[in-house]
Amino acid sequence: MNSVVIGSGFGGIATALRLKAKGHDVTLIEKHPDLGGRARVFKKNGFIYDGGPTVITAPYLINELFELFNKDPKNYIRLSPLKIWYQFIFEDKTKFNYSGDENEMKRQIEKISKDDLKGYKKLVNFTKKIFDKGFTELADVPFDKPLVMVQQLPALLKLKSYKSVYSLVSSYIKNEKLRRMFSMHPLLVGGNPFTTTSIYGLILYLEKKWGIHYSMGGNWKYNKRI
């Protein structure tokens, strides 16, 4: 069977590889001279710059692609877990090292606003519910029929999908610094925290589940080697 995949971002590459593993003859079409989509690179004065995503949040999805062809991903790419995921520097020059170390996270939150520690815990628990529905249950469900989407509306409403990410975070967190910090995740996919649906709050929990990893040498190596 012949298949055509348009776009060579991570999604396009992964789709092409999965089709190839099922025996399809695959043609991958890309308008740029190199692969990567938003994850492509730019070269200038001998330096290589990531154009988009610089970290990996669910490494098992990449490992699966290699395993489809009986390849060991460690022979092609090295993913290194990061201790500090993001460093926030606020206008008053104070800093917050955002990481998977929950004790350190709680210590820093208390330093900014003791009253928000309980709200932070509730926020994490709620984003787990969004993750369980939006990622675990629905990530691989094709929404190719209106009825499929309609069936999910009650659950999505229960998860407050009508709120923005910032609005959801603000219902648990009162301090403005912490509100901005915990609602920043839509920025990772080009979204606006003030308008993007709160379903994207699942990224907060997704990071905690698998951590954040850096592809040594940059994500362009992943595209090039696959």
C-alpha positions in Angstrom: 0.0 0.0 0.0 1.3 3.5 -0.8 1.0 6.2 1.8 1.9 9.9 1.7 2.7 11.9 4.8 2.9 15.7 4.5 5.2 17.4 7.0 8.4 16.0 8.6 7.9 17.3 12.2 8.1 14.8 15.0 4.5 13.8 14.3 5.1 13.3 10.6 8.3 11.3 11.0 6.6 9.1 13.7 3.6 8.5 11.4 5.8 7.7 8.4 7.8 5.2 10.5 4.8 3.5 11.9 3.3 3.1 8.4 6.6 1.8 7.2 6.7 -0.8 10.0 3.3 -2.0 8.8 4.6 -2.6 5.3 3.5 0.6 3.6 5.5 2.3 0.9 5.8 5.7 2.4 6.5 9.1 0.8 7.3 11.9 3.2 6.8 15.4 1.8 8.5 18.4 3.3 8.6 21.9 1.9 11.9 22.7 3.7 15.3 21.3 2.5 15.7 19.5 5.8 13.6 17.5 8.2 12.2 18.5 11.6 9.2 20.8 11.1 9.2 23.0 14.2 12.1 21.0 15.5 14.3 21.8 12.5 17.6 23.6 13.0 19.2 26.8 11.8 22.9 27.1 11.1 24.9 30.3 11.2 28.6 31.2 11.7 29.4 27.6 12.5 26.7 27.3 15.2 23.6 25.1 15.2 20.4 26.4 16.8 17.3 24.4 17.6 14.3 26.2 15.9 11.7 24.8 18.2 11.5 22.1 21.0 14.7 21.6 22.9 13.6 18.9 25.3 11.8 15.5 25.3 9.0 14.9 27.8 7.9 11.4 26.9 11.0 9.4 25.8 9.2 6.1 25.6 7.4 7.4 22.4 10.8 7.9 20.7 12.1 4.5 21.9 9.0 2.8 20.5 10.0 4.1 17.0 13.4 2.5 17.1 12.0 -0.7 18.6 9.6 -1.1 15.6 12.6 -1.8 13.5 14.5 -3.8 16.1 16.9 -1.0 16.7 18.4 0.0 20.1 17.8 3.7 20.5 20.9 4.0 22.7 22.9 3.3 19.5 21.5 6.4 17.9 20.5 8.9 20.5 21.3 9.7 24.2 18.6 11.2 26.3 19.8 12.8 29.6 17.3 13.6 32.3 17.5 17.2 33.5 17.7 18.1 37.2 16.3 21.7 36.7 13.6 21.8 34.0 13.1 25.6 33.8 14.6 28.6 35.7 12.2 31.4 36.1 13.6 34.9 36.7 11.0 37.4 37.8 11.0 41.2 37.4 12.3 41.6 40.9 15.3 39.4 40.1 14.1 36.5 42.3 14.5 33.0 40.8 12.6 29.8 40.8 14.2 26.5 39.8 11.3 24.4 38.5 12.1 20.6 38.6 10.8 17.2 39.4 12.1 17.4 43.0 8.8 17.9 44.8 10.4 18.7 48.2 12.5 21.5 46.6 9.4 22.7 44.6 7.4 23.0 47.8 10.2 24.7 49.6 10.4 27.4 46.9 6.7 27.8 46.7 6.5 28.3 50.5 9.2 31.0 50.2 7.1 32.9 47.7 3.6 32.2 49.2 3.0 29.8 52.1 -0.7 30.1 51.5 -0.4 28.6 48.0 1.3 25.3 48.9 -2.1 23.6 49.5 -3.4 25.0 46.2 -0.4 23.7 44.4 -1.0 20.2 45.6 -4.7 20.4 44.5 -3.6 21.8 41.1 -1.2 18.8 40.6 -4.0 16.4 41.5 -6.4 18.0 39.1 -3.9 18.0 36.2 -3.5 14.3 36.8 -7.2 13.9 36.1 -6.8 15.9 32.9 -3.7 13.8 32.0 -5.6 10.5 32.6 -8.4 11.6 30.3 -6.6 13.7 27.7 -3.4 11.7 27.3 -3.8 8.2 28.7 -7.4 7.6 27.4 -7.7 9.9 24.3 -4.3 10.5 22.9 -4.6 7.7 20.4 -8.3 8.0 19.7 -9.1 9.3 16.2 -11.6 12.1 16.3 -12.8 11.4 12.7 -16.5 11.5 13.5 -18.5 14.2 15.2 -20.2 11.7 17.5 -16.8 10.6 19.0 -16.2 14.2 20.1 -19.7 14.7 21.4 -19.3 11.6 23.6 -16.4 13.2 25.3 -18.1 16.5 26.1 -19.4 15.6 29.5 -16.0 14.5 30.7 -14.3 17.6 29.2 -16.7 19.9 30.9 -16.1 18.1 34.2 -12.4 18.8 33.7 -13.2 22.5 33.2 -12.1 22.5 29.6 -14.0 25.8 29.1 -11.4 27.6 31.3 -8.1 28.8 30.0 -4.9 27.3 31.5 -4.3 30.6 33.4 -7.8 30.7 34.7 -7.6 27.1 35.9 -4.3 27.7 37.7 -5.7 30.9 39.2 -8.5 28.9 40.8 -5.9 27.1 42.9 -3.0 29.6 43.1 -3.3 33.2 44.4 0.2 34.5 44.0 0.7 36.2 40.6 4.3 34.9 40.2 3.2 31.3 40.8 0.1 31.7 38.6 2.3 32.8 35.6 4.8 30.0 36.3 2.3 27.2 36.5 0.3 28.3 33.5 3.2 28.7 31.1 2.9 25.2 29.6 0.8 26.3 26.5 3.9 28.4 25.5 5.7 25.1 24.7 3.2 24.4 21.9 2.8 27.9 20.7 -0.3 28.6 22.7 -1.4 31.6 24.8 -2.0 30.6 28.5 -4.8 33.2 28.8 -6.8 31.7 25.9 -5.6 28.1 25.5 -8.0 25.5 26.9 -7.2 24.1 30.3 -6.8 20.6 28.8 -3.3 21.6 28.1 -2.8 21.6 31.8 -2.0 17.9 31.4 1.5 18.9 30.4 2.2 19.9 34.0 1.5 16.4 35.1 3.0 14.7 32.0 6.4 16.3 33.0 6.1 15.0 36.5 5.4 11.5 35.3 8.3 11.0 32.9 10.6 14.0 33.7 12.2 16.2 31.1 15.1 15.0 29.0 17.7 16.6 26.8 18.8 15.0 23.6 22.6 15.3 23.8 23.7 17.3 20.7 20.2 18.7 20.1 17.0 17.3 18.7 18.3 17.7 15.2 20.4 14.6 15.8 17.3 12.6 16.4 15.7 13.8 13.1 19.0 13.2 11.2 19.6 9.7 12.4 16.1 8.5 12.0 
